[in-house]
Amino acid sequence: MANKVDESISAQAGSTSLSEVPKRMMEAWKSNSADAFAALFTEDATMVLPGMEFRSSKNEIHAFMEAQYAGPLKGTKVMGTPLSVRVLDGDNAVLITRGGVISPGEDGVAPEREIQATWVLRREGKIWLISAYHNSPVQAP
């Protein structure tokens, strides 16, 4: 699949790049910090994950990730590569990525944990934040 990320739209009027959002998430995840992770989201953000997981605010996302980093996701990393960016208007965009969670001791995402994700981004001031996030496994169960 061709990479459809157009870096010419990445920085307008001093704004952070759309493609920087996944990098910011990877850094937040690397520290296993629910504070840093939740800071990537708007106050009214939603997050939908496999297993009937639905969170409907920045506070709920924070609480969920705090529990995950203390439990099953402790010591993990995440990676995500932008596949497509579509700017809807000057302050809203849709980003599609492919990646997943990397367990301690692994060098990359195991095929059974590979996901594709849809990110709805909204620019607030000069920074792009996640307004809605959803991911699903690449491999069917």
Disulfide bonds with the S-S distance in Angstrom:
none
